[in-house]
């Protein structure tokens, strides 16, 4: 009788230890996944939202309904397309001409070509 009682205690202890072990390992897995998701979100924000201090030259303009699309160059091998919308820029809307040199503050999306959604356009020349 005493032997059965000890065996039950040992079985209960093993079961409890396994349950604790599984709960600890599952919590760590969830935290790692959440950290990875936060890192991906942060890196995406860093890539798509910044200010380009370099100067662009307007090489082509295609007019649309509420604005235009400007193709830009900056001397590097990357190509840039800027979507200029009257609706989005409101009072900061600027009409550009081919040959204008500009700086653009806005959202840069890491695509090929890089798509720029401007918040502010500064004409240099």
Buried (B, 14 or more C-beta within 10 A) or exposed (E): EEEEEEEEEEEEEEEEEEEEEEEEEEEEEEEEEEEEEEEEEEEEEEEBEEEBEEBBBBBEBEEEEEBBBBBBBBEEEEEBBBBBBEEBBEEEBEEBEEEBBBBBBBBBBEEEEBBBBBBEBEEEE
